[in-house]
Structures are given as structure tokens and as C-alpha cells.
Amino acid sequence: MNYDVIIIGAGPGGIYSAYELVMNNPELRVAVFETGHVLEKRKCPIDGVNIKNCINCPTCAIMNGFGGAGAFSDGKYNITNDFGGTLHEYIGRDKAIELMKYVDEINCRFGGGQTRMYSTAGSSFKKKCMQNKLTLLDASVRHLGTDINYIVLGNLYKELEDRVTFYFDTTVERIERIDDGYKVYTAVQAYTASYCIISVGRSGSKWMETVCEDLAIPTQSNRVDIGVRVEIPSVIFDHITDELYESKIVYRTEKFEDSVRTFCMNPHGIVVNENTNGIVTVNGHSFEDESRKTENTNFALLVSKHFSEPFKDSNGYGESITRLSNMLGGGVIVQRFGDLERGRRTNEKRLAKCTVIPTLAATPGDLSLVLPKRILDGIIEMIYALDRIAPGVANDDTLLYGVEVKFYNMEVRLNRNLETRHKGLFVIGDGSGVTHSLSHASASGVYVARHILNELSAVM
Ligand SMILES: Cc1cc2nc3c(=O)[nH]c(=O)nc-3n(C[C@H](O)[C@H](O)[C@H](O)COP(=O)(O)OP(=O)(O)OC[C@H]3O[C@@H](n4cnc5c(N)ncnc54)[C@H](O)[C@@H]3O)c2cc1C
């Protein structure tokens, strides 16, 4: 065998499994294959001046490379079983929390120590939500911020580069089962290992499907979350974000009894494009660095949809809606809430008069031509519900960017060790459909690494 363990994908799942393996057994031969670039070479060409929209680079600097999709994220590590994945269903609630805390300790040691941990515990805000038909989910969140997150990743790479063999700009095309292990094929060469950990995230979702087909690993469809990103003046939400930073608030709509939830809050942050498999959706960032803070806060409002029979392709549904917005807007569309309510498009003229200055150069348009009525109705109801706990959210000049879509990989059938039906082949992180967040993906990496370490020590 060329290696003891091959890891596919250098996102948080892959990084933390590599870290745990080599820090506990420096003799192990571990290789990480990554489609994207090394961290410092990851640069999105969109500069807002010469290049305003996604030009579909061969590998997306935002989604691929060391750090994975999380590299330029806001670096919010939520410690909770209430959202961010269903890891606890496989490994137990206490274990999941213990591993998320362990990851937090490492992040602090590698540069995140000065950042703040927020918590919903004992917050008076919980009662206020209840009084207004909203539910605040329990969590602690370490907010690294995009800048510190980048530093932590850089330090982790320095720690690992001499202990792990990294193959950047190297896509794994195929995996084959061989006697006592696995052979992974890249465009130029094949490599063998006793264990293989697949951690390809959302960007690797289509490829993951082919692996499951090739190796006859059962899967089931997952949900898709569809909605918009809301941008408001920070002052409107400061009383919430100052105390909790990231609050996950759920609202059950009166009309359809659908759940609409807030997602990924970025106080004083910016709205950004995100490219998933060639379609452009919207997301958000914020920075710890005071000089990079903006006057605006953004967060997503999402509605979950899960299709099973006869149509199973929940992600395909989300993609079609996004394609429609990309077709109409050439990328992301932005609309004033007041224009949406009046049934008219936002145009350049109306946007120019808007008191909320957009932080993303998106195309002014009409989201009602893109989002299904049921989803849009839910979002509008939720905006009015939020307005009761943070007056001003439902102002005419509140900006809505669309489409925000959270794609979830299909769920790969795994046992309690996150192992497929093939011994020694593990699937972790967002690529497994089990996790949807930095903390859960990282924790799943540590969990599998420890399992492999235990197996190896039992053999020796
Ligand atoms: C803009 C943005 C902001 C976000 N903010 C947050 C946040 O604040 N908090 C939070 O909890 N989550 C956030 N997320 C989600 C979070 O980034 C993911 O949940 C997390 O990165 C998942 O980790 P992962 O290791 O499973 O996958 P990923 O991070 O997606 O990493 C997978 C890696 O595998 C590589 N890969 C894929 N296929 C192959 C292949 N065939 N061969 C080789 N390499 C391959 C990819 O290039 C990628 O680098 C954000 C995501 C985005 C895009």
C-alpha cells in the first residue's frame, strides 16, 4: 500500500481527520487529495469592478482548496445537536458535543483563542421569541470570523504539511476496492491505502453519487432549503447579534404551517456570491477585524423542501429555481422588500434611492418571478414575525437577495462508525449528507480518525 489512510477532500472534515490521525500516530502514512488549491492560492476573481459575476473557473476558489467550503466562511462553529447536521444520530448526543468542543479547543490553540463564544443559555431573548410565535434554538457558537478562520487554517496547514502528503489540484476520479484496501485514481496516477475517508463536501455531491453507484452503496434523498438573504441596517438587529451573534430562529407559518428559519447571520457583514456546480447562489460573510465591518447585517431565511415519490431529486428542484434566477438576473437578484410587497421589480433607479446600501453588486429584479408562491409567502410572513422582535426588519428598504439555496447531499447509508457497507471506507462531513456545518463536519473527521486509530492499535 502507498498509504495507511487516504483522505479525499481537504475541507474541515478531511483536515480534522488528518490532524487526529497524525498527531496521535506520527508513524501513519496519510495522504490528502484535494481538487482545489493550497490556501494562499485560493483567490476568487470577482472584484466587483472588472469582474462582477462568476466566470466559472475550473475549480471554484470559494468552494475548493485547503479549508474546503469553510475557508472563506464566517467561521461560525456552532456547538449544538439542534442544527448543523444529524451526527448525534450516529454517534450519540454527548459524543457529538464532546467532539465539537474538542475541535473548538484546537481552533483556539491554532489562532482562534481571542475570539468570542456566544450562547443562548439564559438569554431573555428566548422568551421574547416565544411571545411572538418564534422559537430560538439552543446553541453555543464560536465566531472566528472570516479573517481569523483563515489564520487558523493557515496554522493548521503549517502543522500538517510535514506530517501529511498533500496532493493539491488533484481530483480523485474513481475509487476501486482492492484486497485489504482501496485504490484511488487521479488523472495521472493511482494510489492505494488500507483505509479511505471520503470528505468531499457539497461541491463533491455529484461525484459522491457516482461513487455510491459504482460501489453499490445505498443512498436516500435529502432535503433542500430555499429562500433569500435579508440585508438590513445592523442597528435593527444589534440587540440580538450583540448578545447571541448567531441566532437560529424558527417560525411556523400561519398559512401553510411550513417552518421558516433564520440561517447564517452575519452582523456588520457582507453578502457574497456562491458558486455550486456552476450555478450562482447567495451567501454571507462577516469579519472580526473592526476595519472590515459594514453598517449592515445579513442573514438567510430558508424553507425546507423534501421530495420522495415519484420525484426524488430535491437538489434538482433547488437547482432549477436557482437557474431561473441566474437566467433572469445573470446571477443573484436583489429586491427591496417594499417593491416585493407592491408586486413590482426593483430597478436601478429604485435601488439607487434605497437607504440600505447593498454590499453585493447583484441585479435588481423581481424575486416573485423566481420563488414559488408557497416559499415566498412563508418568507414574507417570517419577515413580519421578525419585525415584532426587531422593529424595522419589514421596512420597505430591507434588501432581499435571491436565491439562497442550501443543497444537502443525499444521505449515504453508514453505520455507527460512519463506515459504508465496505470495511475501511468511510464517508464524513457534508458529503455524507449527515453534516451541514463546520463543527459537525470537523467532529465527524475526528470521530472516524479515532475509530481507525483504535482499529490499528488493536491489530498491533
Ligand atoms: C460562503 C460559505 C459560508 C459558510 N459559513 C458557515 C459558517 O459560518 N458556519 C458553518 O457551520 N458552516 C458554514 N458553511 C458551511 C461549511 O463551510 C460546510 O458545512 C463545511 O465546509 C463542510 O465541510 P466538509 O469538509 O464536509 O466539506 P467541504 O468544506 O466542502 O470540503 C470538501 C473538499 O473536498 C474537495 N473535493 C470534492 N470532490 C473532490 C474530489 N473528487 N477529489 C478531491 N477533492 C475533492 C473540495 O474541493 C473541497 O475542498 C459555509 C459555507 C459557505 C460556502
The ligand as an ORCA input file, in Angstrom:
! r2SCAN-3c Opt
* xyz 0 1
  C     -19.747     31.016      1.933
  C     -19.992     29.934      2.949
  C     -20.141     30.269      4.288
  C     -20.352     29.282      5.256
  N     -20.421     29.645      6.575
  C     -20.525     28.700      7.512
  C     -20.491     29.032      8.894
  O     -20.275     30.184      9.294
  N     -20.674     28.033      9.824
  C     -20.865     26.730      9.443
  O     -21.015     25.878     10.326
  N     -20.869     26.383      8.132
  C     -20.696     27.325      7.165
  N     -20.677     26.950      5.849
  C     -20.778     25.518      5.524
  C     -19.430     24.849      5.805
  O     -18.426     25.522      5.090
  C     -19.502     23.374      5.441
  O     -20.526     22.770      6.208
  C     -18.182     22.672      5.699
  O     -17.138     23.292      4.990
  C     -18.267     21.188      5.322
  O     -17.008     20.607      5.464
  P     -16.597     19.323      4.601
  O     -15.189     19.013      4.957
  O     -17.600     18.284      4.768
  O     -16.698     19.773      3.062
  P     -16.054     20.974      2.266
  O     -15.660     22.073      3.170
  O     -16.976     21.283      1.152
  O     -14.703     20.358      1.671
  C     -14.722     19.360      0.702
  C     -13.444     19.464     -0.138
  O     -13.368     18.304     -0.987
  C     -12.831     18.684     -2.236
  N     -13.260     17.705     -3.238
  C     -14.513     17.495     -3.700
  N     -14.522     16.470     -4.581
  C     -13.240     16.037     -4.665
  C     -12.607     15.001     -5.412
  N     -13.299     14.193     -6.220
  N     -11.262     14.850     -5.300
  C     -10.541     15.647     -4.468
  N     -11.094     16.641     -3.735
  C     -12.433     16.820     -3.829
  C     -13.396     20.074     -2.473
  O     -12.569     20.775     -3.356
  C     -13.415     20.670     -1.060
  O     -12.269     21.439     -0.805
  C     -20.458     27.920      4.864
  C     -20.328     27.577      3.511
  C     -20.087     28.560      2.555
  C     -19.914     28.151      1.117
*
